[in-house]
Amino acid sequence: MVSLSEALGKIEITSFKVLSGLNVHSTNTVVKLTLDIGRLAVSRISDFPALGRSALSEMFPGCTQDALVPRYIADAILSADLELRRAMNFYSFSPVASLVGSPSESHIAIVWESDDPQMSRAAASAVVEAIGEAARGEEGGPKYTQARELNLERANKRRLSNSTAVLVAAAKRNRIPFEFVARNHLRLGQGKHQKQLFSTISGSTSFASAKVALDKRLGNRLLAQAGIQVPRQITVRTKSEAVAAAKQLGKTVVVKPAQGNQGRGVSVKLRGRRAVEAAFDIAHDIRHSERYGVLVEQFIAGPEFRATVVDSHLVAAVMCCPPQVVGDGEKTILDLIHDLNREPDRDGRRLSTVEIDDELLRHLALHRLTLESVPISGQPLVLRPTGHLARGGVPVDVTSSVHPDNMQLCERIVRVIGLSIAGLDLIMPDIARSYKEVGCTVIEVNARPGIEFHLWPRAGISRDVSEVILANMYNEPGSSEIATVLVIGDRHTGMVATAIDHRFQAEGRRVGLLSKRGAYINTVPQEFGRRTTPQMLARDPFLEALVYAASPDRLWASGLCLGACRAVSMTPTDADHGTVLEDLTQRVLQRGNQGYFIVDSEDEWSRRALSTLPITRLILVSAEPDIGTGLRRHLQSGGLVLALRWSADGSGAKMALVSRSGELAAEPVTSMSLSRPPQVRAAMHAMAMSYLAKKDGWFDEVAPFPSARPETKDVQ
């Protein structure tokens, strides 16, 4: 048994790196934590002092203490990171932390996928410090608990809305590039294909339309003017005005803020002066109510439905059922509510918990019940007058049974407001029957509707509205990405990348270039700070193509920073990087490249790295005047060759791209270029890229360039 207390010292974090995009470990962004753990590398947690083991069992109950220390550290970090990811509302499906290096080495590296590298680092730091204290026999529980609570507090401030979380998961599944502009604000796609979503508000929604939906007074008025049935409502600013409005509207009313969402400040089925005054106070406390006022609205009884419309098409509908409990003759209503909230799907993501509030108490009082009442065995008890999903309501999918007339009504309502994505709150006896027959009242139109409950209805078919939203934005695979090409090697990468950049520009494209020399858009230098990444260039809203030049070492250490590329040009690699290139090609380039590899025929390291690639995806470049036996064999196997050819009449040389069936493309070469072989090869790589772009349809129309603001002259 190793004497830990005197020999081991503390565990130290030596580095923390983020590998963005496709990388040697995963198709998603990962973090790599390197630790110096000394002699702990060959020890087990069971070798720790008793006080340390006891503390660890409380801090990380899911981790086995029979494991070696490196494995235990990895599992504990992953457990802490997953807790933070769930607090931020990311969908994580039990990823695995990988150990890189031999367990007997004092330095180990732990790699795992991360949705938020900054929070992953915070989680890892707290775990490493706690395990180091346990190894020295110290009681680190209170200190770790404090760090964990601080991390959870930070994670909750970054928490995504349920709708945003569903959209992020869908974007990952569909390989749509995205990044956060701010919490719940997504930038999807790259360059000229980028689009924005603020939760479920799309970038194509006008400010005027969103404002109409946000202001319940305007929405109600606009629908009424279009001949659509809505409840009568009156805007009030004082309690006395609210009471007077309630008398004018009828016996039962609803009081709610003029602006708000998720049912905040809404009180329904109100009767009597005291109930209305109390509801006014609740609604008035909601933000902006002092400015916009409070609404007193006619209460409409009947089943409630939520219909979600995307691009003027109804895509999902649910019936919103009020939460209820069933008595057992022993438990009080309060106990039954606690049991209800412990249901597995009432996790705040699939279903909301039922909170004890004035509305619930008032509803019980109408039935002469209190929280201490004990319902008889088998008696169902409805807890709220409405089925609002944010307040514990239960969704039941009814999409398949929606009457065609009701579909058209929903689509017309959304067109009247002018929204591209909307949620409609409807009250009608039966959504399977036409509103023309049974009637329908539109309570509200939501510009930022929740979509997560369509995934988990208590009954009916699950509907993934996020897939519909993204398919409406990007209707073809890859349509969210610009044409990205990668130039990799140790020599002449900048020259080849520049030649490709100039070639695309000459063809009328707006091109971003990133190499050792800097970052450029159409040859104009770009300043992004200390370290520029391909994503930074891809934010340009007019960009059509991106040329990224990097060495094998950089891609190995930092990742591709992108999800995929259209083609790869490989330039000569130094012998000491040959093994890195071979591993990188197998683990990254062949997974990330959707098209051809362009390689110099004399580049042994690159050809060896591509030895398992189908020949039909390989273009060999040769500056020799004759096509040798090896190139002919490559052509006969279905590959392409780009070679120099001399004209028989002595008029000069040309670059010719040939296949076994003949010449595919040809271009002349200037005599000045022939005296500079590296430039000739760069031009040949650029020609091959241009041919592939045309053959595979990388570009559509030419993106309009930003126009300069015309000069104005003072007018006398």
C-alpha positions in Angstrom: 0.0 0.0 0.0 1.4 3.4 -1.1 1.9 5.9 1.7 -0.1 8.7 0.2 0.0 11.4 2.9 3.7 12.1 2.6 4.6 10.9 -0.9 1.9 12.2 -3.3 1.4 15.8 -2.8 -1.5 17.5 -4.5 -2.9 16.8 -8.0 -2.1 19.6 -10.4 -3.8 20.7 -13.6 -1.1 21.2 -16.2 -3.3 22.2 -19.1 -6.8 22.6 -20.3 -7.5 22.7 -24.0 -10.7 22.9 -26.2 -10.8 21.0 -29.4 -13.5 22.6 -31.5 -15.6 20.9 -34.1 -14.5 17.6 -35.7 -11.4 16.4 -33.9 -9.3 13.2 -33.3 -11.5 12.2 -30.3 -15.1 13.0 -31.5 -17.3 14.6 -34.1 -18.3 17.2 -31.5 -16.3 19.7 -29.4 -14.3 18.2 -26.6 -12.2 19.4 -23.7 -8.9 17.9 -22.8 -7.7 18.1 -19.2 -4.0 17.1 -18.5 -3.1 16.3 -14.9 0.0 15.6 -13.0 -1.0 13.0 -10.4 2.4 11.6 -9.4 2.3 8.2 -7.8 -1.5 8.3 -7.6 -1.5 6.9 -11.2 -1.0 3.4 -9.8 -3.1 3.8 -6.7 -6.7 3.1 -5.9 -9.2 5.2 -4.1 -9.5 2.4 -1.5 -5.8 3.2 -0.6 -6.8 6.7 0.6 -7.1 7.5 4.3 -10.4 6.6 5.8 -11.5 10.3 6.2 -10.8 11.0 2.5 -12.7 7.9 1.4 -15.7 8.8 3.5 -15.7 12.3 2.1 -15.5 11.1 -1.5 -18.3 8.6 -1.0 -20.6 11.5 -0.1 -19.4 13.8 -2.8 -19.4 11.3 -5.7 -21.8 8.4 -4.6 -22.0 7.1 -8.2 -18.2 6.4 -8.5 -16.7 3.1 -7.3 -13.8 3.3 -4.9 -12.3 0.1 -6.2 -11.2 2.0 -9.4 -7.7 3.2 -10.1 -7.3 6.9 -9.3 -7.1 8.1 -12.9 -10.4 6.3 -13.8 -12.1 7.6 -10.6 -11.0 11.2 -11.4 -12.4 10.9 -15.0 -15.7 9.5 -13.8 -16.1 12.1 -11.0 -15.4 14.9 -13.4 -17.9 13.6 -15.9 -20.5 13.2 -13.2 -20.0 16.8 -12.1 -20.0 18.1 -15.6 -23.2 16.3 -16.5 -24.9 17.9 -13.5 -24.0 21.3 -14.8 -25.1 20.5 -18.3 -28.5 19.4 -17.1 -28.7 22.5 -15.0 -28.1 24.5 -18.2 -30.8 22.3 -19.9 -28.5 20.7 -22.5 -29.6 17.3 -23.7 -26.8 14.9 -22.6 -26.9 11.2 -23.3 -24.4 9.7 -20.8 -21.2 10.5 -22.6 -18.0 8.7 -21.6 -14.8 10.4 -20.4 -11.7 8.9 -22.2 -8.3 8.5 -20.5 -5.4 9.3 -22.9 -2.0 7.8 -22.0 -0.8 4.9 -19.9 -2.4 4.5 -16.4 1.2 4.0 -15.0 2.3 7.5 -16.2 2.3 10.4 -13.7 0.7 12.6 -16.4 -2.7 11.7 -17.6 -5.2 13.4 -20.0 -9.0 13.2 -19.7 -11.1 13.9 -22.7 -14.9 14.4 -22.8 -17.5 16.1 -24.9 -18.6 19.6 -23.6 -21.5 21.9 -24.4 -19.9 24.7 -22.4 -16.1 24.4 -22.0 -15.9 27.2 -19.4 -18.3 25.4 -17.1 -16.6 22.1 -17.8 -13.3 23.6 -16.6 -15.0 24.9 -13.4 -16.5 21.4 -12.7 -13.1 19.7 -13.3 -11.2 22.2 -11.1 -13.6 21.6 -8.1 -13.4 17.8 -8.5 -9.6 17.7 -8.8 -9.1 19.8 -5.7 -11.5 17.6 -3.7 -9.8 14.4 -4.7 -6.4 15.9 -4.0 -7.5 16.8 -0.5 -9.0 13.3 0.1 -5.6 11.8 -1.0 -4.0 13.8 1.8 -6.5 12.6 4.3 -8.3 16.0 4.6 -12.0 16.7 4.9 -12.8 18.5 1.7 -16.5 17.9 1.7 -17.7 21.4 2.8 -15.2 23.1 0.4 -16.4 21.0 -2.5 -20.0 21.6 -1.6 -19.5 25.3 -1.7 -17.7 25.2 -5.1 -20.4 22.9 -6.5 -23.2 25.2 -5.3 -21.4 28.2 -6.9 -21.1 26.3 -10.2 -24.7 25.3 -10.1 -25.7 28.9 -9.5 -23.7 30.0 -12.6 -25.1 27.2 -14.6 -28.7 28.2 -13.7 -28.0 31.7 -14.9 -27.0 30.2 -18.3 -30.0 27.9 -18.4 -31.6 27.5 -21.8 -35.4 27.7 -22.3 -36.9 24.3 -23.0 -37.6 25.3 -26.6 -34.0 26.4 -27.2 -32.7 23.2 -25.7 -34.9 21.1 -28.1 -33.7 23.2 -31.0 -30.0 22.8 -30.1 -30.4 19.1 -29.8 -32.1 19.0 -33.3 -29.3 21.2 -34.8 -26.7 18.7 -33.5 -28.6 15.7 -34.9 -28.9 17.4 -38.3 -25.2 18.6 -38.3 -26.3 22.2 -38.6 -23.5 24.6 -37.4 -24.7 26.8 -34.6 -23.3 29.1 -31.9 -24.8 31.1 -29.1 -25.0 34.9 -29.6 -26.5 35.1 -26.1 -28.6 32.8 -23.9 -31.5 31.4 -26.0 -30.2 33.4 -29.0 -28.8 31.1 -31.7 -26.9 31.8 -34.9 -27.5 28.9 -37.2 -25.6 28.1 -40.4 -22.5 29.8 -41.9 -21.8 32.9 -44.0 -24.6 33.8 -46.5 -26.6 30.8 -45.2 -26.8 32.0 -41.6 -30.1 32.6 -39.8 -31.1 33.5 -36.3 -33.5 32.1 -33.8 -34.3 33.6 -30.4 -35.8 30.5 -28.8 -38.7 30.0 -31.3 -38.8 33.5 -32.7 -37.2 33.3 -36.2 -35.2 36.0 -37.8 -37.9 36.3 -40.5 -40.4 37.5 -37.9 -40.9 41.3 -38.1 -40.6 43.4 -35.0 -44.2 44.7 -35.6 -45.6 41.2 -35.7 -43.7 40.1 -32.6 -44.9 43.2 -30.7 -48.5 42.6 -31.7 -48.3 39.0 -30.3 -46.5 40.2 -27.1 -49.1 42.9 -26.4 -52.3 41.0 -25.7 -54.4 44.1 -26.4 -53.1 44.6 -29.9 -53.4 40.9 -30.8 -57.0 40.7 -29.5 -57.9 43.9 -31.5 -56.2 42.8 -34.7 -58.0 39.4 -34.7 -61.3 41.0 -33.9 -60.9 43.3 -36.8 -60.4 40.3 -39.0 -63.7 38.8 -37.9 -62.1 36.1 -35.7 -63.9 35.3 -32.4 -61.9 36.5 -29.4 -63.0 37.2 -25.7 -64.0 40.7 -24.8 -61.5 42.5 -22.7 -61.0 45.9 -21.0 -57.7 47.6 -20.0 -57.6 48.9 -16.5 -55.0 50.6 -14.3 -56.7 50.6 -10.8 -58.5 48.1 -8.6 -61.8 50.0 -8.9 -61.5 50.0 -12.7 -60.9 46.3 -12.6 -64.0 45.7 -10.4 -66.1 47.9 -12.7 -64.8 46.1 -15.8 -65.6 42.7 -14.3 -69.2 43.7 -13.7 -69.5 44.9 -17.3 -68.1 41.7 -18.7 -70.2 39.2 -16.7 -70.1 37.0 -13.7 -66.8 35.2 -14.4 -63.7 36.9 -15.7 -59.9 36.5 -16.2 -57.4 39.1 -15.0 -53.9 39.1 -16.6 -51.1 41.4 -17.5 -51.3 43.1 -20.9 -47.8 41.7 -21.6 -46.5 38.4 -20.3 -45.9 34.8 -21.0 -46.1 31.3 -19.5 -49.2 32.2 -17.5 -47.3 34.6 -15.2 -49.7 36.8 -13.3 -52.9 35.2 -14.9 -55.9 34.5 -12.7 -58.9 32.8 -14.2 -62.5 32.1 -13.3 -62.8 35.0 -10.9 -66.0 35.9 -9.2 -66.6 38.7 -6.7 -64.9 41.9 -5.8 -62.3 40.5 -3.5 -61.1 37.9 -6.0 -60.8 40.5 -8.8 -58.9 42.9 -6.5 -56.5 40.2 -5.4 -55.9 39.1 -9.0 -55.3 42.7 -10.1 -52.5 43.0 -7.5 -50.9 39.8 -8.8 -51.1 40.9 -12.5 -49.9 44.5 -11.7 -46.7 43.1 -10.1 -45.6 41.6 -13.4 -43.0 43.6 -15.3 -44.4 46.3 -17.6 -47.9 46.1 -16.2 -47.6 49.6 -14.7 -46.9 50.9 -18.2 -49.3 48.8 -20.3 -51.9 48.2 -17.7 -53.9 45.1 -16.7 -56.5 43.2 -18.7 -59.9 42.1 -17.4 -61.2 39.6 -19.9 -64.3 37.6 -20.4 -63.9 34.0 -19.1 -64.6 31.4 -21.8 -65.4 27.9 -20.5 -64.5 24.8 -22.4 -61.7 22.4 -23.4 -58.4 24.2 -24.1 -56.1 23.5 -27.1 -52.6 24.6 -28.1 -51.9 24.6 -31.9 -48.4 25.2 -33.2 -48.1 26.7 -36.7 -44.8 26.9 -38.6 -44.6 28.7 -41.9 -48.4 29.0 -42.2 -48.9 25.3 -41.7 -50.3 23.7 -38.6 -47.7 21.1 -37.5 -48.9 20.0 -34.0 -51.8 20.4 -31.6 -52.5 19.2 -28.1 -55.4 19.3 -25.7 -54.3 20.9 -22.4 -55.8 19.0 -19.6 -55.9 20.4 -16.0 -53.7 18.6 -13.5 -55.6 16.2 -11.2 -55.1 13.7 -8.4 -57.1 10.7 -7.3 -58.0 10.2 -3.7 -57.1 7.1 -1.7 -59.1 7.9 1.4 -56.0 8.5 3.5 -53.8 11.2 2.1 -54.6 14.9 2.1 -54.8 17.0 -1.1 -51.4 18.4 -0.2 -49.9 15.0 0.1 -51.4 13.9 -3.2 -49.9 17.0 -4.9 -46.5 16.1 -3.5 -46.9 12.6 -4.9 -48.0 14.1 -8.3 -44.9 16.3 -8.5 -42.7 13.3 -7.9 -43.9 11.7 -11.1 -40.8 11.0 -13.3 -41.9 13.2 -16.2 -42.6 16.3 -14.0 -39.0 17.4 -14.3 -39.6 20.9 -15.5 -38.6 19.8 -19.0 -41.4 17.4 -20.0 -44.1 18.5 -17.6 -44.2 21.3 -15.1 -44.8 20.7 -11.4 -48.0 21.9 -9.7 -47.3 24.8 -7.5 -49.4 25.8 -4.5 -50.7 29.3 -5.5 -53.8 31.5 -5.1 -55.4 30.0 -8.2 -55.2 26.5 -6.9 -56.4 27.5 -3.4 -59.3 29.5 -4.9 -60.3 26.6 -7.1 -60.3 24.2 -4.1 -62.3 26.7 -2.1 -65.0 26.8 -4.9 -65.5 23.1 -4.2 -65.4 23.7 -0.4 -62.0 22.0 -0.1 -58.6 22.9 1.4 -55.1 21.4 1.2 -55.9 19.4 4.4 -59.0 17.8 2.9 -58.9 14.0 2.3 -60.7 12.9 -0.9 -62.4 9.6 -0.8 -60.8 6.6 -2.4 -61.0 6.6 -6.2 -62.3 10.2 -6.4 -60.6 12.3 -9.1 -60.0 15.8 -8.2 -59.1 18.6 -10.7 -56.6 21.0 -9.2 -56.9 24.0 -11.5 -59.7 25.6 -13.6 -57.4 25.5 -16.7 -54.9 23.2 -18.3 -52.1 25.8 -18.8 -49.0 23.6 -19.5 -46.6 25.9 -17.7 -48.6 25.5 -14.5 -48.9 21.7 -14.4 -51.3 21.0 -17.2 -51.0 17.7 -19.1 -50.7 17.7 -23.0 -52.6 15.1 -25.1 -51.7 15.1 -28.8 -54.7 15.6 -31.1 -52.9 16.6 -34.3 -54.3 13.8 -36.3 -57.9 14.6 -35.4 -57.8 18.4 -36.1 -60.7 19.2 -38.6 -59.5 20.8 -41.9 -61.6 23.9 -41.2 -59.8 24.3 -37.9 -56.4 23.9 -39.6 -57.3 26.7 -42.1 -58.5 28.9 -39.2 -55.2 28.5 -37.4 -53.2 29.2 -40.5 -55.3 32.3 -41.2 -54.9 33.6 -37.6 -51.1 33.4 -37.9 -51.2 35.2 -41.3 -53.3 38.0 -39.7 -50.6 38.5 -37.0 -47.7 38.0 -39.4 -45.7 35.4 -37.5 -43.6 32.6 -39.1 -43.7 30.5 -35.9 -46.7 30.8 -33.5 -48.6 29.0 -30.8 -52.4 29.5 -30.6 -54.4 29.1 -27.4 -57.9 28.0 -28.5 -61.1 27.1 -26.6 -63.7 25.0 -28.4 -65.9 22.0 -27.6 -64.2 19.6 -30.0 -61.2 20.3 -32.2 -62.2 17.3 -34.5 -65.4 19.3 -35.4 -65.4 22.4 -37.6 -65.4 25.7 -35.8 -68.1 26.8 -38.1 -70.3 24.2 -36.4 -69.2 24.3 -32.8 -67.5 27.7 -32.5 -63.9 28.6 -31.5 -62.5 31.4 -29.3 -58.9 32.5 -29.7 -57.5 33.4 -26.3 -54.0 34.3 -27.3 -51.4 34.1 -30.1 -47.8 33.5 -28.9 -44.8 34.7 -30.9 -42.4 32.5 -28.9 -44.3 29.3 -28.3 -43.1 26.4 -26.3 -42.5 23.3 -28.5 -41.0 20.8 -26.0 -44.4 19.4 -24.8 -45.2 18.2 -28.3 -42.3 15.7 -27.8 -43.8 14.2 -24.6 -47.6 14.1 -24.6 -49.2 12.0 -22.0 -51.2 10.4 -24.8 -51.0 10.4 -28.6 -48.1 10.7 -31.0 -44.9 12.5 -30.2 -44.3 15.4 -32.6 -40.8 17.0 -33.0 -41.6 20.5 -34.0 -37.9 21.5 -33.8 -37.2 19.3 -36.8 -40.0 21.0 -38.7 -38.6 24.5 -37.8 -35.1 23.6 -38.9 -36.3 21.8 -42.1 -38.2 24.9 -43.0 -35.0 27.0 -42.6 -32.7 24.5 -44.3 -34.6 22.1 -46.6 -31.6 20.2 -47.9 -28.6 18.5 -46.1 -25.6 20.7 -46.1 -27.6 23.8 -47.2 -26.6 25.5 -43.9 -22.9 25.5 -44.7 -20.7 27.5 -47.0 -18.2 25.8 -49.3 -15.2 25.2 -47.0 -11.9 23.7 -48.3 -9.0 22.7 -46.2 -5.3 23.0 -47.1 -3.1 20.9 -44.9 0.6 20.4 -44.8 3.9 21.8 -43.5 5.1 23.5 -46.8 3.5 25.7 -49.3 0.1 25.6 -47.5 -0.2 29.4 -47.6 0.7 29.6 -51.3 -1.9 26.9 -52.2 -4.6 28.5 -50.0 -4.0 31.9 -51.5 -4.2 30.5 -55.1 -7.5 28.9 -54.3 -8.8 32.1 -52.6 -7.8 34.2 -55.7 -9.4 31.6 -58.0 -12.8 31.7 -56.2 -12.7 35.5 -56.1 -12.0 35.7 -59.8 -15.1 33.6 -60.3 -17.2 36.2 -58.4 -17.3 34.6 -55.0 -16.8 36.3 -51.6 -14.1 34.2 -49.9 -12.6 34.0 -46.5 -9.0 32.9 -46.1 -7.3 31.8 -42.9 -3.6 30.9 -42.8 -0.5 31.6 -40.8 -0.3 35.0 -42.6 -3.6 36.1 -41.1 -7.4 36.2 -41.8 -8.8 37.9 -44.9 -12.1 38.3 -46.6 -11.6 39.0 -50.3 -8.0 40.0 -49.6 -9.1 42.6 -46.9 -7.3 41.8 -43.6 -9.7 41.0 -40.7 -8.9 41.8 -37.0 -10.6 39.4 -34.6 -8.2 39.5 -31.6 -5.5 37.3 -30.4 -6.6 34.0 -32.0 -8.7 33.8 -35.1 -10.8 30.7 -35.9 -12.7 29.6 -39.0 -16.0 30.3 -37.2 -15.1 33.9 -36.9 -14.8 34.3 -40.6 -17.9 32.2 -41.2 -20.0 34.9 -39.4 -19.7 37.2 -42.3 -23.2 37.3 -43.7 -22.1 37.6 -47.4 -19.4 34.8 -47.3 -19.7 32.0 -49.8 -16.5 30.1 -49.4 -13.8 29.6 -46.8 -10.2 28.4 -47.4 -8.5 27.2 -44.2 -4.8 26.4 -44.2 -3.3 24.6 -41.2 -0.5 22.2 -40.3 -1.2 18.6 -39.1 0.0 19.5 -35.7 -2.4 22.4 -35.3 -5.4 20.3 -36.4 -4.3 17.5 -34.1 -4.1 19.8 -31.1 -7.1 22.2 -31.7 -9.5 20.3 -33.9 -10.9 21.2 -37.3 -13.0 24.0 -35.7 -15.7 23.0 -38.3 -18.0 20.1 -38.8 -17.1 19.3 -42.4 -15.4 20.5 -45.6 -16.0 20.0 -49.3 -12.5 19.0 -50.3 -8.9 18.8 -49.0 -5.7 19.9 -50.6 -2.6 18.1 -49.1 0.8 19.8 -49.4 4.1 18.2 -48.5 4.5 17.2 -44.8 7.8 17.0 -42.9 8.9 13.5 -42.1 8.7 14.0 -38.3 5.0 14.8 -38.8 4.2 11.9 -41.0 2.7 9.7 -38.3 0.6 12.6 -37.1 -0.7 13.2 -40.6 -1.6 9.5 -41.0 -3.6 9.3 -37.8 -5.2 12.7 -38.5 -6.3 11.6 -41.9 -7.9 8.4 -40.6 -9.6 10.0 -37.6 -10.5 13.4 -38.9 -10.0 14.2 -42.5 -11.7 11.1 -44.0 -14.7 11.7 -41.7 -14.9 15.4 -42.3 -14.2 15.6 -46.0 -17.3 15.1 -48.1 -15.5 15.1 -51.4 -12.1 14.7 -53.0 -8.5 14.8 -51.7 -6.0 16.7 -54.0 -2.5 15.4 -53.5 0.9 15.8 -55.2 1.8 12.6 -56.9 5.4 12.8 -55.4 4.1 13.4 -51.8 4.8 10.0 -50.2 3.5 10.8 -46.7 0.2 12.2 -47.9 -0.4 9.2 -50.3 0.5 6.8 -47.5 -2.0 8.5 -45.2 -4.7 8.1 -47.9 -3.8 4.5 -48.7 -7.2 3.2 -47.4 -9.2 5.9 -49.3 -11.1 4.8 -52.5 -9.1 5.9 -55.5 -12.2 7.5 -57.0 -11.9 10.2 -54.4 -8.3 11.1 -55.1 -6.9 13.6 -57.5 -3.1 13.3 -58.1 -1.3 16.4 -59.2 1.9 16.1 -61.3 4.0 18.8 -62.8 6.0 16.3 -64.8 5.7 16.6 -68.7 4.7 12.9 -69.0 2.1 10.8 -67.3 4.1 7.8 -65.8 3.1 4.3 -65.1 1.8 5.0 -61.6 -0.4 7.8 -62.8 -1.8 5.7 -65.6 -2.6 3.0 -63.1 -4.4 5.5 -61.0 -6.5 6.7 -64.0 -7.4 3.1 -64.9 -8.6 2.5 -61.3 -11.0 5.4 -61.6 -9.0 8.3 -60.1 -8.3 11.7 -61.6 -5.0 13.2 -62.6 -4.1 16.9 -63.0 -0.9 17.1 -65.1 1.0 19.5 -67.3 0.7 18.9 -71.0 2.8 20.5 -73.8 1.1 21.4 -77.1 2.4 19.7 -80.2 2.6 23.0 -82.1 4.9 24.5 -79.5 2.4 27.2 -78.3 3.0 26.4 -74.7 1.9 24.3 -71.7 -1.5 23.7 -70.2 -2.9 22.2 -67.0 -5.2 19.3 -67.9 -7.5 17.4 -65.6 -8.0 14.0 -67.0 -9.9 10.8 -66.3 -9.7 7.4 -67.9 -12.4 8.5 -70.4 -10.5 11.7 -71.5 -9.8 15.3 -70.7 -12.3 17.0 -68.3 -10.8 20.5 -68.2 -7.7 22.4 -69.4 -6.2 25.8 -68.8 -3.0 27.5 -70.2 0.1 28.0 -68.0 2.1 31.2 -68.4 5.8 30.8 -69.2 6.7 32.9 -66.1 4.8 30.4 -63.8 6.7 27.5 -65.3 9.9 28.8 -63.9 8.4 28.6 -60.4 7.3 25.0 -59.7 5.6 25.7 -56.3 3.4 28.4 -57.9 2.5 26.0 -60.8 1.5 23.3 -58.3 -0.5 25.9 -56.3 -2.3 27.0 -59.5 -3.0 23.3 -60.3 -4.6 22.8 -56.9 -6.7 25.9 -57.4 -7.8 24.7 -60.8 -8.9 21.3 -59.3 -10.9 23.1 -56.6 -12.6 25.2 -59.2 -13.5 22.2 -61.2 -15.0 20.4 -58.2 -17.0 23.5 -57.2 -18.6 23.5 -60.6 -19.1 19.8 -60.9 -20.6 19.3 -57.5 -22.6 22.6 -57.4 -20.9 24.2 -54.4 -22.3 27.6 -55.2 -25.6 29.0 -56.4 -26.0 32.6 -57.4 -23.3 35.1 -56.6 -24.0 36.7 -53.2 -24.5 40.4 -53.4 -21.5 42.3 -52.1 -22.1 45.0 -49.4 -22.4 48.2 -51.3 -20.6 51.4 -50.1 -22.8 54.1 -48.7 -23.2 56.8 -51.4 -21.7 60.2 -50.6 -24.2 62.9 -49.7 -23.8 66.6 -50.4 -25.1 69.4 -48.3 -28.1 71.1 -49.8 -28.2 74.9 -49.6 
